[in-house]
Amino acid sequence: MPPRLHADILLIGGGVASARCARTLRRRGFQGSILLIAEETALPYNRPPLSKELLRGEVDTALIAAEPDGWYGRHDVEVWTDATVAELDVGARLARLEDARAISFDPCLIATGAEPRLPDVVGAEHAHTLRSVADAVEIRQAAVGDGPGAPTVVLGGGFIGVEVASLATIGSSVTVLERSDWLWGRALGETISSWASQHLARLGIEVRFGATATRLDVESAWVGDERVPAAGIVAGIGVRPRDALATAAGLEVADGILVDQARSAAPGIFAAGDVARVPHPLADGDRIRVEHWHAAREGGEAAALGMLGLDSGPPRAPWVYTEFAGQLVDVVGWAPDFDEERVLGDPASDVFGVAYVRGSRVAQLATVNGWVPVEQARAFVDSRPTLPALSRLATI
Ligand SMILES: Cc1cc2nc3c(=O)[nH]c(=O)nc-3n(C[C@H](O)[C@H](O)[C@H](O)COP(=O)(O)OP(=O)(O)OC[C@H]3O[C@@H](n4cnc5c(N)ncnc54)[C@H](O)[C@@H]3O)c2cc1C
């Protein structure tokens, strides 16, 4: 039997939530041992470029690392790549790996992230999903492998789908199939959806609203009886949290691990990033799962502070950014069920804002191409502003 090892703090998962937790622990002076276990063969890296610069072949994989070269060694953080935690014994504070190694810890972070969904249609196996560097490389090859004009079909006009559509800029002929009438399923409102659609159209990207793929094969997506040719098909239809480990360990899980300031109900067990569901003031205290880069980093920080017995304070307004067709949109806040959108400035100028109102308050704000600096937008939404406060923001 392999020897039992010990890590003072165990970080399960090799994404930015774990990397940020390790960094925060060291910056706050923690001197005990830290072990990070990562299923992928690479050190933790930032995923946003996978659907942007890396997909288009503009940057090398070395540039997307979460920490600079040599950081883990310099800060005495041990990292095991190509290693998977298969079982967690919460009571005994013991993790077992797939290769039967066992590690005792106190405490640990579960930051196992999320995995993309596949469409529930015949031939779903012909769709690529995009979560890793290898996925991005495969998708790019399919898009440009047969020379200019190779068709890519993107399933879903959400964050990933709209970004992947920018494959058009490297010569692919892109069609986006979006089931609803709006990009981002109306989560960003009608104004930004219409404005973005125009930018995609200028790149020659065809967005077909109200269209759902009903069948896929090796060289096509089918919308009913209509064949849409595809050298590559990319599914961008959402993710599900990788919470099976936590469920099996008996933690409270409901589409994500339930946590408060990154603490689960089980002493010494923390969770952060895409796998965690946190109570949020902007959701009236309900738990939300924010599947975005800033939330993962901030969750990792909150977990580190919690492990050190420090208070990380209430969660800030969620912040997601997206880049497509040369445009940058930052969205702060939480308002999937907004009542009204207010346009601030002129969308035709490509620099504008949209406020999403729920009840009498602005619950979410989009700032397009730096209409207001994002930190300012975030502080604004964090202040739970009422509608008249918008005039203050608009005059900045
Ligand atoms: C293509 C793409 C583009 C994105 N673009 C943006 C963007 O523009 N803006 C934005 O805000 N957000 C974006 N995101 C979202 C953002 O990248 C995620 O929110 C973030 O990566 C979540 O980090 P995480 O550490 O929680 O999980 P992950 O990044 O998913 O990392 C978890 C890691 O843990 C590993 N793992 C899982 N189970 C185990 C186990 N049992 N043992 C060991 N290891 C395990 C996984 O293999 C994975 O490597 C994007 C995501 C993708 C995929």
The ligand as an SDF file (V2000), in Angstrom:
LIG
                    3D

 53 58  0  0  0  0  0  0  0  0999 V2000
  -13.2510   28.7530  -22.9530 C   0  0  0  0  0  0  0  0  0  0  0  0
  -13.5610   29.5290  -21.7130 C   0  0  0  0  0  0  0  0  0  0  0  0
  -13.5920   30.9090  -21.7760 C   0  0  0  0  0  0  0  0  0  0  0  0
  -13.8930   31.6480  -20.6380 C   0  0  0  0  0  0  0  0  0  0  0  0
  -13.9300   33.0060  -20.7410 N   0  0  0  0  0  0  0  0  0  0  0  0
  -14.2300   33.7350  -19.6470 C   0  0  0  0  0  0  0  0  0  0  0  0
  -14.2780   35.1500  -19.7210 C   0  0  0  0  0  0  0  0  0  0  0  0
  -14.0370   35.7480  -20.7720 O   0  0  0  0  0  0  0  0  0  0  0  0
  -14.5930   35.8460  -18.6190 N   0  0  0  0  0  0  0  0  0  0  0  0
  -14.8660   35.2320  -17.4200 C   0  0  0  0  0  0  0  0  0  0  0  0
  -15.1560   35.9160  -16.4540 O   0  0  0  0  0  0  0  0  0  0  0  0
  -14.8280   33.8820  -17.3090 N   0  0  0  0  0  0  0  0  0  0  0  0
  -14.5120   33.1240  -18.3860 C   0  0  0  0  0  0  0  0  0  0  0  0
  -14.4620   31.7590  -18.3010 N   0  0  0  0  0  0  0  0  0  0  0  0
  -14.7920   31.1110  -17.0210 C   0  0  0  0  0  0  0  0  0  0  0  0
  -13.5710   30.9190  -16.1320 C   0  0  0  0  0  0  0  0  0  0  0  0
  -12.4830   30.4580  -16.8740 O   0  0  0  0  0  0  0  0  0  0  0  0
  -13.9230   29.9170  -15.0350 C   0  0  0  0  0  0  0  0  0  0  0  0
  -14.9110   30.5330  -14.2360 O   0  0  0  0  0  0  0  0  0  0  0  0
  -12.7370   29.5330  -14.1860 C   0  0  0  0  0  0  0  0  0  0  0  0
  -11.8140   28.8030  -14.9600 O   0  0  0  0  0  0  0  0  0  0  0  0
  -13.1550   28.6850  -13.0010 C   0  0  0  0  0  0  0  0  0  0  0  0
  -12.0040   28.3410  -12.2900 O   0  0  0  0  0  0  0  0  0  0  0  0
  -12.0200   27.1010  -11.2780 P   0  0  0  0  0  0  0  0  0  0  0  0
  -10.6650   27.1100  -10.6480 O   0  0  0  0  0  0  0  0  0  0  0  0
  -13.2080   27.1430  -10.4210 O   0  0  0  0  0  0  0  0  0  0  0  0
  -12.2200   25.8000  -12.1790 O   0  0  0  0  0  0  0  0  0  0  0  0
  -11.5020   25.2420  -13.4640 P   0  0  0  0  0  0  0  0  0  0  0  0
  -10.8350   26.3100  -14.2370 O   0  0  0  0  0  0  0  0  0  0  0  0
  -12.5200   24.4040  -14.1510 O   0  0  0  0  0  0  0  0  0  0  0  0
  -10.3730   24.2920  -12.8750 O   0  0  0  0  0  0  0  0  0  0  0  0
  -10.6710   23.1140  -12.1700 C   0  0  0  0  0  0  0  0  0  0  0  0
   -9.5640   22.1190  -12.4140 C   0  0  0  0  0  0  0  0  0  0  0  0
   -9.6890   21.0400  -11.4970 O   0  0  0  0  0  0  0  0  0  0  0  0
   -9.4830   19.8160  -12.1750 C   0  0  0  0  0  0  0  0  0  0  0  0
  -10.1530   18.7430  -11.4290 N   0  0  0  0  0  0  0  0  0  0  0  0
  -11.4740   18.4510  -11.4320 C   0  0  0  0  0  0  0  0  0  0  0  0
  -11.7220   17.4160  -10.6100 N   0  0  0  0  0  0  0  0  0  0  0  0
  -10.5260   17.0680  -10.0670 C   0  0  0  0  0  0  0  0  0  0  0  0
  -10.1390   16.0760   -9.1430 C   0  0  0  0  0  0  0  0  0  0  0  0
  -11.0370   15.2390   -8.5840 N   0  0  0  0  0  0  0  0  0  0  0  0
   -8.8280   15.9720   -8.8150 N   0  0  0  0  0  0  0  0  0  0  0  0
   -7.9070   16.8150   -9.3510 C   0  0  0  0  0  0  0  0  0  0  0  0
   -8.2290   17.7850  -10.2300 N   0  0  0  0  0  0  0  0  0  0  0  0
   -9.5240   17.9070  -10.5890 C   0  0  0  0  0  0  0  0  0  0  0  0
  -10.0350   20.0620  -13.5550 C   0  0  0  0  0  0  0  0  0  0  0  0
   -9.4920   19.1500  -14.4920 O   0  0  0  0  0  0  0  0  0  0  0  0
   -9.5780   21.5050  -13.8050 C   0  0  0  0  0  0  0  0  0  0  0  0
   -8.2980   21.5190  -14.3350 O   0  0  0  0  0  0  0  0  0  0  0  0
  -14.1600   30.9900  -19.4210 C   0  0  0  0  0  0  0  0  0  0  0  0
  -14.1120   29.5840  -19.3710 C   0  0  0  0  0  0  0  0  0  0  0  0
  -13.8210   28.8670  -20.5090 C   0  0  0  0  0  0  0  0  0  0  0  0
  -13.7990   27.3660  -20.4340 C   0  0  0  0  0  0  0  0  0  0  0  0
  1  2  1  0
  2  3  1  0
  2 52  2  0
  3  4  2  0
  4  5  1  0
  4 50  1  0
  5  6  2  0
  6  7  1  0
  6 13  1  0
  7  8  2  0
  7  9  1  0
  9 10  1  0
 10 11  2  0
 10 12  1  0
 12 13  2  0
 13 14  1  0
 14 15  1  0
 14 50  1  0
 15 16  1  0
 16 17  1  0
 16 18  1  0
 18 19  1  0
 18 20  1  0
 20 21  1  0
 20 22  1  0
 22 23  1  0
 23 24  1  0
 24 25  2  0
 24 26  1  0
 24 27  1  0
 27 28  1  0
 28 29  2  0
 28 30  1  0
 28 31  1  0
 31 32  1  0
 32 33  1  0
 33 34  1  0
 33 48  1  0
 34 35  1  0
 35 36  1  0
 35 46  1  0
 36 37  1  0
 36 45  1  0
 37 38  2  0
 38 39  1  0
 39 40  1  0
 39 45  2  0
 40 41  1  0
 40 42  2  0
 42 43  1  0
 43 44  2  0
 44 45  1  0
 46 47  1  0
 46 48  1  0
 48 49  1  0
 50 51  2  0
 51 52  1  0
 52 53  1  0
M  END
$$$$
